[in-house]
Amino acid sequence: MDSVVQIRDLWVSIGGRSILRGVNLEIPRNVVFAIMGPSGSGKSTLLRSLNRILDLYEGVSVKGQILIDGVDVYNSKTDPSEVRRLVGMVFQIPNPIPNMSIYDNVALGPRINKLVRSRWELDNLVRWALEKAYLWDEVKDRLHLPASKLSGGQQQRLCIARALAMKPKVLLMDEPTSNLDPVASAKIEELIVELKRDVTVVLVTHNSFQASRVSDYVAFMYDGQILEVGPTGQIFTRPKNKLTEKYITGRFG
């Protein structure tokens, strides 16, 4: 298996309380990998460990090893900014910079990180990212308008475009449709399936139906541990763990 993410014996505690307990996981390249489980199982903490956003929290202890495309994420010699170029992230609530233009929201990261050498390259990168996020046709004639003028679903796709513009190896998505209406959610789900051509998508969701629709692999988490992981079809039709079966059939969680 060509794994872009390797997690080895990961332990995370926050404020002295254990959140993740001995997590081991490998995530293949160019797939949609869903992490599902009940609230409080550690899904979002696991996601935030992959790009070192946990560094921003007080009282966090991380033990174990995470490799992203060969980069040892928590090695003392690894620059966190390098990790965040490798790993993009989209949150539950769309968070574009509201008073910045649609164009500049997407261009900001490549400008700061000097990923392009000319305005022509930047224009092409912005267009590419917006096309990949299924947004170009809706905004191409109003790129100068502030991001706040977009609908909620469009703002979430703008955030996806902003992350894609950094050309990450992995895109983390933490409940990306939980604050969207059904039509906008369906569009995001369609987009997630398409994105795996360019990037590995790691999706945290409490919605087992969403995981079954969009993912290639699923990990089921409970109480800070991964109880079961495998191809989506296998997990949903022949789960090996009784708690997995109860969760996907709606009997708990």
FENRABEL-V433403 format. One record per helix or strand of 2 or more residues. SS is the DSSP state (~ for helix, > for strand). FROM is the first residue (numbers start at 1). LEN is the number of residues. Records with the same first field share a line. If there is no record, write none. Layout:
SS->FROM-LEN ; FROM-LEN
//
This chain:
>->3-12 ; 17-12 ; 32-5 ; 60-9 ; 71-2 ; 87-4 ; 170-5 ; 200-6 ; 217-6 ; 225-7
~->43-8 ; 53-4 ; 80-7 ; 102-11 ; 119-14 ; 136-4 ; 147-3 ; 152-13 ; 182-14 ; 208-7 ; 232-6 ; 242-7
//
